[in-house]
Amino acid sequence: MLQNNPELKSKIDQLWQKFWAGGISNPLTAIEQITYLLFMKRLDELDLKRQADAEFLGEKYASRFEGTWLPPEQLARIPESATAVERLQLEHEAKKIHGVDKRTLRWSEFKRMPTEDMLQYVQSKVFPFLKDLNGAESHFTHHMRNAVFIIPSGRLLFEAVKTIDEIFEIMERDSREGGQAFQDIQGDVYEMLLSEIASAGKNGQFRTPRHIIKLMADLVRPQLGHKIADPACGSGGFLLGAYQFIVTQLAIQAGTTGLAPDEDGFVRTSVAAALTAKAQAILRDSLHGYDIDATMVRLGLMNLMMHGIDEPHIDYKDTLSKSYTEESEYDIVMANPPFTGSIDKGDINENLQLGTTKTELLFVENIYRLLKKGGTACVIVPQGVLFGSGGAFKTLRQLLLERCDLKAVITLPGGVFKPYAGVSTAILLFTKVWGPKDKVTQPATEHVWFYEMAADGYSLDDKRSKQEGNGDLQDIVARYHARNAATDTDRTTKCFMVPRVEIANEKNNHDLSLSRYKTDVFEAVYYDAPGVILKRLIQAEVGVVEEAKLAEVQSGIVRELLDLKRMVG
């Protein structure tokens, strides 16, 4: 892992410095441009590997870099009125004049060009080819349509290409020597690049730490065939977390050995090669993400594609707006929606009934609506959602307790989202039982499991350095899956269960604050009688005075000796 590989971390830091020095100082812009280059490199590597594997097995393989590529703007010149035969003929003629040999679009080919020629070729040929990669109808091509390649100089491109080659060499060596899958090491690299998006945090959006995503995946345990969503997906971290959990479980079931726990104590792999074609197709179609930031949509698409998901379902969409109509669609929802800010009241989907413009409340209600009956959500919310006194806050908590089986409330330390924010957060884990239009004959929740996380395995300052051990991560997973209402009753410990009837009573009024139900234990401290303390203070004062007098005598003796020395001298 990167924390244990200073050479790899140093190379990534060098790459950032090169972009900064080259005039691309916005971290989000830099990560987007670096991602394009990583994607070009990985595309070439994967294609060459698949080609070699096919030759070794005596199978046929159609390379992405075989034949002639015709830029889309040339295709667009072919009249729509042309017949199929005419279209083929016109396309053939256009390729003779404007076609590009796909072999020259490989990373391994264009990187050998002179510096300025390379820049011009990547801008005019390689990048347009990349944007057109999966065909006109694909999500990837649709969302890449407005992408721009803005590396300003041939020198910066040359240095970036050179550094990325060096990063891949280190990853390959680690893969051979450390036994970790290449895709997983590449995932570490990409996650570290994403962590540099220091501009995140506006409008309450900030990247979720990967170990928190892994924790949440272990809590909900998604399975092959589950339809999984993140309605505010950003760079796709939760979708990737669900994908890796499923792939890992399938690999273990298939008899894969040697999967060791990572630095956070979780067993994970991204390698789906052992899966059947049917399983891979099911898994590929299971993941759905949405975001309102076009740049994040592109980053999310490429993040999942670089982890082996060829055609991710990530779209540009405001899932709180009237234009988003999905409901009761998903088995699993994992999300860290925007915490702050408001949406225009006129834009809010009329199916959302909380009567608020606060996005942190609307997203939780929307996630409830997105779930199928029996579907489970694992959502990060600001702790204010747990105890807010406004009507919408109380209504949402009542919904979670009555229409859902609210399984767990896990409070997180305030530093989990540093350096982006120091806001205190919590994880809500709930299963939908009653639909929005159902009459609730019996509240769905019987008991709520509370856990107070004190540490997550990383320092809680801005540096978020890895600490020894994994904090409470593995303890949370183990205790959650072993929770028992009959035995988890000691409220002086870090976790316990509380009956819904207690939470819903008039005194507590659906408050979900852990502190409201936790019993604080005060350790008794005994003090000596005042007379004894006073005597001790007098003795100490006498000692101080005596020491001062002794020091004064010693100082006088030293002065007399010095005077005597001067007289003798």
Secondary structure by P-SEA (a helix, b strand, c coil): cccccaaaaaaaaaaaaaaaaaccccaaaaaaaaaaaaaaaaaaaaaaaaaaaaaaaccccccccccccccaaaaaaccccccaaaaaaaaaaaaaccccccccccccccccccaaaaaaaaaccaaaaaaaccccccaaaaaacccccccccaaaaaaaaaaaaaaaaaaaaaaacccccaaaaaaaaaaaaaaacccccccccccccaaaaaaaaaaaccccccbbbbcccccaaaaaaaaaaaaaaaaaaacccccccccccbbbbcccccccaaaaaaaaacbbbbbccaaaaaaaaaaaaaaccccccccccccccccccccccccbbbbcccccccccccccccccccccccaaaaaaaaaaaaccccbbbbbbbcccccccccaaaaaaaaaaaccccccbbbbbccccccccccbbbbbbbbbbccccccccccccccbbbbbbbccccccccccccccccccaaaaaaaaaaacccccccccccccccccccccccccccccccccccbbbbbbbbbbccaaaaaaaaaaaaaaaaaaaaaaaaaaaaaaaaaaaaaaac
